[in-house]
């Protein structure tokens, strides 16, 4: 047991002292700190640009109509554009278009019949809502004018049209609409973290084999101690990095000005505690499952060039699982039979069950069964990885094929 803790400590310190690891950690921590102030900076820049544009543009909306009165047009458009001057014009279309193009008008509306209009603008933004707002206003004009013909006053008509409605949503299970984006973000973090920290194990194994240090280590400790020590040590280094990033993000958000981060972004990254704990649990399970496989295969690599070919199949499985789960989420198939099956398969369960447990009202016994299956798989993969590691540690030359590895394991037993 003493050897195991020595190996774990050595691997942990080796990972956190690695220059690339330190640089990435500092970069991500600084990015987390900057994240708290960047939205406010961007908002300030955009606001300054908009003010500059407003200084050069007349805040005038030109309206040409012969069907509705000036008072009606202004009363219906003003609520949507309170800072603009609504100006009724009687100019030719060509003149109006030229003035819009010259920024004399912000935009123009040509209401050519009671139920149709032409929206004239210089630049039609992808996110512009002007046409929809104008449609609402013109529909109200038509409704009011038709009701007036029936003898109702304008106040009575507006009282009917502008009647407010109240609504309330009661969710007895899980609110997918509220949790989807945070859970999707955490799933992306799971994928990147499992991939990145799993490869820390492979780099450690190949480095020791290249320097022949592995041959000395194998005589001083059991293969299982070496493999478990490497995987757990690299995992603790990964958790240290994630903890530093998370702590810096929390601190920066708490100490940043209240208006530095828009409320929408604060709501987006305001993860419930149970979701974070669920993410941590499935990260650990997924990491151990894939790290043991990657570490075992890396022991067959005689040089760094052989590593990619050996671990690529495992990484393809992980990528395939990620894209399938993303497809299920985007296709509203979270509660499908396929997703349920994936949440019990050890290779896919860390992501599939995490998504189901946080976006659906999954019974606790289903989560426990999935966690139990993954825990058993971690233990078995750890023993298998140690056996493969013991065989591959002294092998040099071309990496063996999967069939040859299976024969070696069978002959060993």
N, C-alpha and C positions, 0 to 999 in steps of 0.2 A: 504493500500500500504506500510505503514511503517513496518507492520509485515512481509510482503513479503521480503523486503530488509534485514530485520534483520535475517530472516531464510536463505536467500541466502548467506549473509555474514558468518553466523555461519557454514553453510554446506561447503562453500569454505575454510574457515580457518581450519575446522575439517579435511578436505581431505588433504590439503597441509601440515598439521602438523602431519599427520599419519606417524608413523615410517616406515612402509612398503612402503608407497608412497615416502617418502624421500629417502630411500635406493635404490629403483628402479630408481628414477630420477637421483640420483648421479651416479649409475651404468651406466645408458644409456648415460648420459652426458660424463662420462669418456670414455665410448666406442666410442662415436662420436669423441672425441679428439684423441683417439688412432687410429681410423680408418684412419686418415689423414697420419699417419706415418707408420702404419703397413705394407701396400704394399711395401714401400721402404725398410723396415727392411727385409721382406720376400725375396724380390728381391735380396738384398745384400747377404743374407744367401745362397740362391740358386746359385747365381753367384760364391760365394766362394767355394761351393761344386762342381760346375762344373769345376772351375779352379783346384781344388784338383784332380778331376777325370782326367782332361787333363794332369796334371803333371805325372800321373801314366799310361797314355795311349798314345801310339804312334798315332799321327794324320795322319794315313796312310790309304788310301782306296786302296785296292788291286783289280785289274781288270784282269781277264783272258779272252782273246779273240784271235781268229784267223781270224775273219771276218773284223775287223776294224783296221786301223793304230793307232799307239800310239798317233800321233799328233791329230787325229780326236777325240779319246777318251778323251784326256786331255782337248781339246778345248771345248768339250760339257759338261763335268762334272765340270770343274773348276768354271764356273759362279754360280753353285749351291753350291759348297763347296770351297770357295776361300781360306780358312785357312788350307786346307788339302793337303797333298801330294798325287797325283794320281800316283800310281805305277803299271806298267804293269808286271804281273807275269806269269810264265809258270810252275805252280806247280800242283800236284795232288789235287783233291777236299779234300781228307782227311787232307792233310798238311795245306791247306788254312783254313779249319774249325778249326783245332787245333790252328793255329795262331790267328784266330779271338777269340776263346775261351780264349786264353792266353792274350788277349788284345794287341797283337803285331800289329794287324790291327784293325782299328775302325770298319770296316765292309768290306765285299768283294763282288764282282760282277763277276759271271761266265756267260759270254755271249756265250752260247753254240750254237747259230745260229743267223743269221741276225735279226730275229724277236722274239727271246726269250732269257731270262736270268734267272739266279738264284741269289737271294739276300741272302747273308749269314751274320747273325748278332748274337751277343751274347745275347742281351736282346732286344726283340721287344717291344718298348714302345707303349702304347695305342695311344699316340698322335704323333707318328713318321710319318713323311711325306717322309722318304727316298725312299720308294718303288715307290711312285708317281713321285718323282724327277728323279729317275733313269729311269723310264719308259719314261719320256719326253726326257731325254738325249739320250736314245737308239733309240727312234723314230726319233730324229733329225739325228743321225748317219746313220740310214737306208735311210732316205730321201736324205741326202747329197750324200751318196755313190751311190744311184740310179740315181740321177741327174748327177753325175760325169760321169757315164756310157753313158749319153746322150750328153756329150761334154761341159757341163757348168762348169765353174771354181768354186772353193769352195767359193770365195768371192761373186760371183753372186748368188750362192745358198743361202748363209747366208743372202744376201740382201733381197731375197724373203721371207725366213722363218722368219726372225727377223723383218719384217716390223711392225712398231708400229701402234696400233689402238687407237683412242680416243673415249671416250663415255661420255655422259652427260645425267642425269635424271632430267626431269622437272616435279615436282609434282604440279598439279593445285589445289588439295584438301589437305588432311592430309597425312603426311608421316608415315604410320603404322610401317614400318621397323625401323625408327628412334625412334618412340615414344612408341613402344610396351613394352620394358623392363622397362623403367621408370614408365609407367602407371601401369604395373603389380605390381611393387614394391609398388606404392602408394595404390593400391587396397588392398594389403596384410596389409598395415598399417591401412587402413580404417577398415578392418575386426577386427584386433587386438584391435584397439582403441575403436570401438563401443562396443565390447565385454567387454573389461577391464573396461571402464568408466561406462558402464551400470551397471556392478556389484558393482561399488562403491555405487550406489544408493540403491541397495538391501541390502548391508551390513549396510548402515546407518539406513534404515528402521527397519531391524531386531534388530540391536543394541538398538535402542530406545524402541522397543517393549519389549525386554527382560528386560530392566531397568525400565519399566513402565513410561519412560519419555514421550512417545507418548500420554498417557492419559492426561497429563498436557498440552502438546502442542496443542492438538485438542480443548481444551477449550479456548486457547488464540488466535488462528488463524483459518482461514477457511481451510478446507481440500485442496482446490485448491491452496491456498497460500503455504501450507506445501509441496504439491507435486511439484508444479512448482519451488519453492525455492530450494528443494532438487535436482531436476534434473538439473536446470540451475547452481546451485552451484558446483555440481560434474562435470558438463560439462566445467565450467570455470577452475576448477582445472586441468582437462585433457588438456585443451588448454594451460594452463601455462606450464605443463610438456612438451608437444609437442613443444612449442615455445622455451623453454630452450634447448631442444635437437637440434632443427633446428638451433638456433643461434650459439650454440657451434660447430656444424658441419660446418657452413659457416665460422666462425672465424678461426677454425683450418685449413680449406682448403686454406684460403687466406694467412695465416701466415706460412703454411708448405712449405718446399723447393719445387721448381718447379718440380723436378724429384722424389719427395717422392710418388706421386700418379701417376700411369700410365695414359696416355692420354685417354685410353679406359674407365677407371673407372671414370675419370672426365666427359667424355661425357655421361656416363651412369647416373650419379647423377645430371647432369646439367638440372634440370627441368625448362621448360618454366614457366614464371610467371602465365600465364593464366591457365596452368595445375594445379599449386599449389592452385590458387584461386578456381578452380573447385573442387579440392579435399577437400578444407576447407568447401565449401558450402555443398557438399553432405555428408561430415562427420557430420556436424551439424544436417542436416535433418535426416540422418540415426540414429544418436545417440538419438535424441529426440523421434523418433518413437519407438525404442526398449527400451529406458530408462524408458519411461512412462509405458510400459507394464510390465517391470521387477519390477519397483517400486510398481505398483499396486498389482501384485501377491505376492511380498515379504511381504505386509501388512497382509497377511493371515498366515504367518509363526509364530508360537508361540515360536519356538526355532530354532537355526541355522541349526539343522539336517533336518528340514522340508524344508529349502530353496531350496536345489538342486532339489527336486522332483517338486516344483512349477514352477521354472524358466527353467527347462530343455526343455520343449516343445518350448519355445520362442528361446532358444539358438540353438535348432535343426533347426528351421526355418532359422535362420541367417546363420548357417553353410551350410544348403542346398542351400541357395541362393549363397553363396560364391563359393561352388564347381560347381554349375551349370554355373555360369558366367565364372569361370576358364575353364570349359570344352568348353564353347562356344568360348572363346578366343583361346584356343589351337587347336580347331577344325576348325578354320577359319570361324566361323559362327557369327561374330560380327554384320554383316549386315543382319542376318536372321530375319524372321518374329517373331520367338520365342523370340529373344533378344529384338526386338522392343516392343513386348508386355510386357516383363519383365521390360522395362525401364519406364512403366507407372503404374505398380503395386507398391503401397507404400512400401511394405516389401522388394522388390527387386530393386526398382528404384535407391536408393542411389549408388549401385554398378553398375547396368546394364547401367543406363544413364550416369554415370561418364565415363565408358569405351567407350560407343558409342560416347559421346561428345568429347572425347579426341583422339579417333582413327579414327573417321569417320567425314565426312563433314555434320554434322547434322544441319538442319535448326534451327535457334534460337527459332522459335515458338514451336518446339517440346520440347526443353529444358525448356522453360518457362511453358508449360503445365505440364510437369513432376514435375517441382519445385512447381507449384501451387497445384497440387494434393497432393504432400508430405506435403506442408505447411498446407493445410486443414486437412490432416490426423493427423499431429502433434497436431493441436488445438483440434480436436475431441478426440484423444487419451488422451490428457491432461485432458479434462473434464471427460472422462470415468475413467481415473486413479484416479482422485480426488474422484469420486463417489465410486469406489471400495475401495479406501483408507479409506474413511469415514466408510464404512461397516466393513472392515477388522481390523481396528485399535483396536476395543474392543473385537474382537473374539479371543478366546483361545481354545486350544484343537487341535483335528485333523483338518488339512486344508480341506476346503470344495471342492467338486468336481465342474468342470466347469458348470454343469447344475444347481447346487445349487447357484452358484454365479449369474447366469443369472436370476434365480427366485428372489433372493434378490434385484437385480437391478430393476426388473420389479415391485415388490411390493413396493419398495421405491418411484417409480414414480407414 
